[in-house]
Amino acid sequence: MKITLKRSLIGTKKGHRATVNALGLRKIGQSRTVTDNPCVRGMVNKVSYLLEIEE
């Protein structure tokens, strides 16, 4: 599963910023391929409004 950070973290909740950082994303436009498992899926669902997800 490929995730890309599409929106800024400014003005988001502290927990949401921590989740995005835990996914390995730092800058807008940065992409990362992650394994599709329940733990990662839950993290992605929590901050889905900031990300673009490709299966």
Backbone as JSON Lines, residues from 0, in Angstrom:
{"i":0,"aa":"M","n":[0.86,-1.16,0.0],"ca":[0.0,0.0,0.0],"c":[0.91,1.23,0.0]}
{"i":1,"aa":"K","n":[0.63,2.18,-0.88],"ca":[1.44,3.39,-0.98],"c":[0.65,4.55,-0.39]}
{"i":2,"aa":"I","n":[1.28,5.29,0.53],"ca":[0.63,6.45,1.14],"c":[1.47,7.69,0.83]}
{"i":3,"aa":"T","n":[0.78,8.81,0.59],"ca":[1.43,10.08,0.28],"c":[0.81,11.16,1.15]}
{"i":4,"aa":"L","n":[1.64,11.99,1.76],"ca":[1.16,13.11,2.57],"c":[0.74,14.23,1.62]}
{"i":5,"aa":"K","n":[-0.52,14.6,1.65],"ca":[-1.06,15.59,0.72],"c":[-1.42,16.92,1.37]}
{"i":6,"aa":"R","n":[-1.58,16.96,2.68],"ca":[-1.96,18.19,3.36],"c":[-0.98,18.49,4.49]}
{"i":7,"aa":"S","n":[-0.92,19.75,4.86],"ca":[-0.02,20.2,5.91],"c":[-0.49,19.7,7.27]}
{"i":8,"aa":"L","n":[0.46,19.55,8.17],"ca":[0.15,19.13,9.54],"c":[-0.14,20.31,10.45]}
{"i":9,"aa":"I","n":[0.04,21.53,9.94],"ca":[-0.22,22.73,10.74],"c":[-1.7,22.78,11.09]}
{"i":10,"aa":"G","n":[-2.0,22.96,12.35],"ca":[-3.38,23.07,12.81],"c":[-4.05,21.74,13.11]}
{"i":11,"aa":"T","n":[-3.33,20.64,12.94],"ca":[-3.91,19.33,13.26],"c":[-3.64,18.99,14.72]}
{"i":12,"aa":"K","n":[-4.33,17.98,15.2],"ca":[-4.15,17.55,16.59],"c":[-2.77,16.91,16.78]}
{"i":13,"aa":"K","n":[-2.28,17.01,18.0],"ca":[-0.96,16.48,18.32],"c":[-0.87,14.98,18.03]}
{"i":14,"aa":"G","n":[-1.93,14.26,18.35],"ca":[-1.95,12.81,18.09],"c":[-1.92,12.48,16.61]}
{"i":15,"aa":"H","n":[-2.55,13.31,15.79],"ca":[-2.55,13.08,14.35],"c":[-1.16,13.35,13.76]}
{"i":16,"aa":"R","n":[-0.48,14.38,14.27],"ca":[0.88,14.66,13.82],"c":[1.8,13.49,14.18]}
{"i":17,"aa":"A","n":[1.62,12.96,15.38],"ca":[2.44,11.83,15.82],"c":[2.18,10.59,14.96]}
{"i":18,"aa":"T","n":[0.94,10.38,14.58],"ca":[0.59,9.23,13.73],"c":[1.24,9.34,12.37]}
{"i":19,"aa":"V","n":[1.2,10.53,11.77],"ca":[1.82,10.74,10.46],"c":[3.33,10.52,10.56]}
{"i":20,"aa":"N","n":[3.94,11.03,11.63],"ca":[5.38,10.81,11.81],"c":[5.7,9.33,11.99]}
{"i":21,"aa":"A","n":[4.84,8.6,12.7],"ca":[5.05,7.17,12.9],"c":[4.94,6.39,11.59]}
{"i":22,"aa":"L","n":[4.16,6.91,10.66],"ca":[4.05,6.29,9.33],"c":[5.27,6.59,8.48]}
{"i":23,"aa":"G","n":[6.14,7.48,8.94],"ca":[7.37,7.78,8.22],"c":[7.27,8.93,7.25]}
{"i":24,"aa":"L","n":[6.24,9.76,7.39],"ca":[6.05,10.88,6.48],"c":[6.42,12.17,7.18]}
{"i":25,"aa":"R","n":[7.22,13.0,6.52],"ca":[7.69,14.25,7.12],"c":[7.25,15.48,6.33]}
{"i":26,"aa":"K","n":[7.34,15.41,5.0],"ca":[7.07,16.57,4.15],"c":[5.89,16.31,3.22]}
{"i":27,"aa":"I","n":[5.23,17.38,2.81],"ca":[4.12,17.26,1.86],"c":[4.67,16.7,0.55]}
{"i":28,"aa":"G","n":[3.96,15.74,-0.01],"ca":[4.37,15.12,-1.25],"c":[5.24,13.9,-1.06]}
{"i":29,"aa":"Q","n":[5.69,13.65,0.16],"ca":[6.52,12.48,0.43],"c":[5.66,11.23,0.43]}
{"i":30,"aa":"S","n":[6.17,10.16,-0.2],"ca":[5.45,8.89,-0.28],"c":[6.22,7.8,0.42]}
{"i":31,"aa":"R","n":[5.48,6.78,0.81],"ca":[6.09,5.63,1.47],"c":[5.23,4.41,1.2]}
{"i":32,"aa":"T","n":[5.88,3.3,0.96],"ca":[5.18,2.03,0.79],"c":[5.2,1.3,2.12]}
{"i":33,"aa":"V","n":[4.01,0.94,2.61],"ca":[3.88,0.26,3.89],"c":[3.13,-1.05,3.7]}
{"i":34,"aa":"T","n":[3.35,-1.98,4.61],"ca":[2.63,-3.25,4.55],"c":[1.18,-3.02,4.96]}
{"i":35,"aa":"D","n":[0.3,-3.74,4.34],"ca":[-1.13,-3.61,4.64],"c":[-1.51,-4.61,5.72]}
{"i":36,"aa":"N","n":[-1.51,-4.13,6.97],"ca":[-1.93,-4.96,8.09],"c":[-2.88,-4.14,8.97]}
{"i":37,"aa":"P","n":[-3.59,-4.76,9.89],"ca":[-4.59,-4.04,10.68],"c":[-4.04,-2.83,11.46]}
{"i":38,"aa":"C","n":[-2.82,-2.94,11.95],"ca":[-2.23,-1.84,12.72],"c":[-2.0,-0.62,11.84]}
{"i":39,"aa":"V","n":[-1.39,-0.82,10.7],"ca":[-1.12,0.29,9.77],"c":[-2.43,0.82,9.2]}
{"i":40,"aa":"R","n":[-3.36,-0.07,8.91],"ca":[-4.66,0.35,8.35],"c":[-5.38,1.27,9.33]}
{"i":41,"aa":"G","n":[-5.32,0.98,10.62],"ca":[-5.94,1.84,11.63],"c":[-5.28,3.2,11.69]}
{"i":42,"aa":"M","n":[-3.95,3.25,11.59],"ca":[-3.24,4.52,11.6],"c":[-3.62,5.36,10.37]}
{"i":43,"aa":"V","n":[-3.7,4.71,9.23],"ca":[-4.06,5.41,7.99],"c":[-5.49,5.93,8.07]}
{"i":44,"aa":"N","n":[-6.41,5.15,8.61],"ca":[-7.8,5.59,8.74],"c":[-7.93,6.8,9.67]}
{"i":45,"aa":"K","n":[-7.09,6.86,10.7],"ca":[-7.13,7.96,11.65],"c":[-6.79,9.29,11.0]}
{"i":46,"aa":"V","n":[-5.85,9.28,10.06],"ca":[-5.39,10.54,9.43],"c":[-5.65,10.52,7.93]}
{"i":47,"aa":"S","n":[-6.68,9.84,7.5],"ca":[-6.96,9.68,6.06],"c":[-7.22,11.01,5.36]}
{"i":48,"aa":"Y","n":[-7.68,12.02,6.11],"ca":[-7.95,13.33,5.5],"c":[-6.65,14.06,5.11]}
{"i":49,"aa":"L","n":[-5.51,13.58,5.6],"ca":[-4.21,14.17,5.26],"c":[-3.48,13.41,4.17]}
{"i":50,"aa":"L","n":[-3.93,12.19,3.87],"ca":[-3.18,11.27,3.01],"c":[-3.9,10.97,1.71]}
{"i":51,"aa":"E","n":[-3.1,10.5,0.75],"ca":[-3.64,9.89,-0.46],"c":[-3.19,8.44,-0.4]}
{"i":52,"aa":"I","n":[-4.12,7.51,-0.58],"ca":[-3.83,6.09,-0.42],"c":[-4.01,5.39,-1.75]}
{"i":53,"aa":"E","n":[-3.01,4.58,-2.12],"ca":[-3.07,3.74,-3.33],"c":[-2.86,2.3,-2.91]}
{"i":54,"aa":"E","n":[-3.74,1.44,-3.35],"ca":[-3.62,0.0,-3.01],"c":[-2.52,-0.64,-3.8]}
